[in-house]
């Protein structure tokens, strides 16, 4: 199963049995509304804090995925998940409600694919089904890493809006034609950027590094996939990544190299350069992208979720922003290349 320097192949092709996506009000106004299982028209979601609202997003995304799989929480072997709040408390408290054996992860906004890669690896070892998921909330995360939204701080054009959404997937040994076939684990890459309002530029080198490692480990190139999708580089980060690829001799077609952070919002003024947050790639991939695969729009995709591994404390101490990206290949069994 271990391939090359930092990748896994999954010989038994664990499948994505079902998914659940729950989103907030700004996301519900965007182009992906019909791909969500449930939407809220209020950021508070009938909770007393934004942190409790994020916990609710995670709980309900997991519950939706479990229900659609025809399972109960007692049927799930393990849950892999994490988030951006201090000590991943949102996911841990959601896991308290769900009562599923729990692996808590922190990969920042790369957590969705980190969780999916590990869930598939666990299914390969005989534990099935396994749940992978994550969530983020605009109000909770903005005050964690930048400014409380009530403060009304001016945001630069390079900034991105944290997605209010939760996404989860049930991974099993059988029961679906959408399967996980490969994964490449990222290295921490730091190009010295210190601006928390410029995450796309900080994360782009990590995305390029992981995608190139994936190609090298499996002896393939971009032609192996119908779509290569990054997590939340936004407009600036995506353009930097495309140029970085070109300088290294990899000429990705812009139509093939897409970004989840550019798919969620239409004309949301606070989105600026695009969307971000752990819920960004989770809600897009576990919603629209997998639905498109079921329809035959894509047969082979590579999802490279990107994460910035900073904290409020490291920012205050003038540290630069180390970043990471994890890539997972998803295929439709029986689909044409």
N, C-alpha and C positions, 0 to 999 in steps of 0.2 A: 504493500500500500504506500509506503514512503517512497517518493519519487524525486530524483534530482537533489537539490540542496535544501529545499524548504516547502515541499509540496506533498500532497496526498492524492492518490487515486482511490476511488471507492469501487472495488470490484463487484459488489452486490448491488450497486446503484440504489441506495436508499431513496425513497420517494417522498415528495411533499404531498401528504395526504389531504391536508386542508390548510386554510389560512383564515385569519381574522384581522380586520383593520377598523379602527375606531378613530375618528378625526374631530377636530374643533371647528369653530365657526369660520375662520378665514380660509381654512382648507376646503370647507364645504362650499364656499363661493367659487372655488377654482375649477379647472377643467376635469379633475379626477373625481368629483363628487359621486358619480354613479359607480365608481369602483370600490367605495367604502361600504362596509357592512352597517355602520352606525355613525351618525354625526351629531354633534352638539351645537346649539346656536348661542351658547354662552360659555365664556372662558372658565367660569367658576364651576360649571357642571354640577350644581347643587351641593358643592363641597364648601368647607370653611377656609380653605387655602388652596393656592395653585399647586402646592406640593401634593396635597390630597387628591386634587384633580388629576395630576399625572399618574398617581397610583391607580386611580380609577380607570384611566386609559389602558394601562397595562393589564389590569384584571380583566377588563371587558374584551380586550383583543384576544387574550388567552382563552377566555370562556367561549368567545365566538368560534375560534379555531377548533376547540375541543368539541363543541356541539356539532359543528359541521362535519367533523370526522366520525360522528356517531359514538363518541366516547364520553366518559366522565373523568373528572380529575383523578379519581382512584386508578384509572386505567393507564395514566401517563407515568412512565418510568422516571424521567428526570425533566427538569426545566433548566435551560441555559438562558440567562438574561442579565441585563444591567442597564444603567442609565447615566445621567450626568450630574445628578444631585449628590451632595456630599455622602460618601460611603454607600453609594447606590441604594439609598434608603427607599426610594420609590419602588424599585423592583423587589427589594427584600420584603417590604410591607405587603406588596401584592402577593408575593409568594406565601406569606403568612396566611392570607385569605385562601389561596388556592390549595394549600396543603400538599404540594408536590415536592419531592426531593429536589434540592435546588443547588445549582452551581451559579454563584454570583460572579459576573464578569465586568471588567472595566476596559473598554477599548474606545471610549468616547464614541464618536459617531460611526466608528467601524464595528460597533458591537453587534449589529444585525447579522453581518456575515461571519464574524467570529463565532457567534452563537450557532449559526446554521452549520458551519464547518464542523464544530465540535459535536453538535447533535447528530449529524450524519456519521461521524466517526464512532459515536457511542452506539448507534443503531448497527453499524458494521460489527460491533462486538457482541451483539445479541440482545441489547436492551431496546425494546420497541413497544409502543411509540414514545417519542421524545419531543418535547416542546422547546422551541427557540423563539425568543421575542424581546422587544424593547419598546420604550416609549419616551417621549419628550413633551414639554409644555412650554409655550412661549413665555408666560409670566414667570414660571419657576426658574427657567434656565437663563433668561436674560438678566435677572437680578443676581444670579449665581456668578456669571462670567463678565457681565458688562454693567448695566444700570437697571434698577427697577423700572418697569414700563410706566409707572405713575410719575416718574421723574421727568419724563418727556425729553430725554437727552437727544441732541442732534446726532444723526448717524451718517457716517461717510458713505460714499457710493460703493466702496468695497465690502461693506457689511452685508450680512445675510440674516434673514428672519428665522428664528427657531420654530420648527414645525410643531404644532400641537396635534399629536397623533400617536397611536400605539399600533404596532403590527406584530403578529405572531404566526408561527407555522408549526404544524404537527408533522414530524418526520417519522416515517415508519418503514418497515422492511418490504411492504407490498401494499397495493391498493390504489396506485395512481401511475399514470404514464409520465408525470413530471418528476424527473429524478436528478439527484445531485451526483455528479460524476468526478469532479476534481476540486481541489482547493489549494491555494497558495497562501502561506502565512507571511505577513509583512514584517519587515525590520523597522526599527525606530529610525527615522530620518529627520534631521534638523538642519535647516538652511539658515538659521540665525534670525528668523523673523520674530518680532516681539509684539506685534500689533494684534490684539484680540478682535479687531474689526476687519482683519484681513486674513481670515481663515483659509480661503480658497488658495491664495498664494502659498501659505504655509504648508498646506496638505498636498498640493499638486506633485511635488517631487516624490512623496511617499507612494502616491498612486502609480506614477510612472515606474518606479522601482519594482513594485509588486507585480504589475502587469508584465514587465519585461522578464522578471524572474519566472513568472508562470509560463511564458512562451519558451524560455530556455529549458526549464525543467521537463516540459512535455514535448519539446522538439516541434513546436507548432508556431504559427504566426497569426496575425489578425484575421486571416481568411478562415480560420477554424470556427469563427463565431458570426452569427447574424447581427449581434449587438454586443458592444462592450459598454458597460454602464458604470459610471462612478457614483459615489454616494452623495456628496454635497460639496463639490468644488465651486459651484456657482459659475457665473459668466467669466469672471476673471481667472479663477483657478482652472477651468476647462481650457481656456485659450492658452494659458501657460503650459498646461500638460500637452496640448496638441503641438505647440512649438517645440517643447522639450523632446517629444517623440521624433519630430521632423529632424532635429539636429542630430539625433542618434540613428537616423536612417530608417525609422519606422513611419511610414506615411499612412496614417489612419484617416479614412474618409470621415468628414465631420458628421455625416448622416449615420455612421456606424458608432461613433464615439459620443455617447450621450451622458447626461448627468441628471440624477434624480432631483437635485435642487433646482433645476430649471423646468421641471414638469408640473409642480404642484400649484403654483399661483399664476393667475393671468396678469392683472394690472394692480396687484396689491402694492401700494406705494412703499410700505415698510419692508418689502422683500429686498429692495435695492439690487444686490448682485445675485440674489436667488435665495433658496431655502437651505436650512441646515438643521442640525439636531439628530439625536439617535433615532427619532421617529421618522426622519426624512426618508432614508433608503428603505426602512422597514415598511412604511406605508405604501411607497411606490412599487417596490418589488413584490411584496406579498399581496398587493392589490392589482393594479393595472398590468404590470409586466407579466405576472403569472397567468392572468386572465387572457392576455394576448397570446401567450404560449399555448394555452388550451385551444384557442381559436386557430392556431397555425400561423399566426403572424411571425413568430420566431420559433425556431427549432433548437438553436443552441445559443446561449447567452453567457457572458462572463460579467458578474457583478463584483465590482471592486469598491467596497465601502471604505470611506476615509475617516480618520479620526485625529483630532488635535489633543495631545495628552498633557494639557496644562491644567492648572488649578488657580483659583483666586490668589492663593498664597504665593505660588511660583511667579505669577504676574507681578505681584507687589514687590517681590524680591528681584525683579528685573531679569528674570530668566527668559531665554528664548523659548519657542514653542516646538517641542518634539512632536512628530506626527507618525502615524502608522496607517497602513491600508491592508485589508484582508480580502482576497478574491475567491469567489466560489463559482464554479461552472455548473450551470443548470441546463438540462436537455429534455426535450420531449421524445420519449421512447418511440421509435418507429417513424420519427419525423425525417423529412428530407434535409440534406445539408444545403 
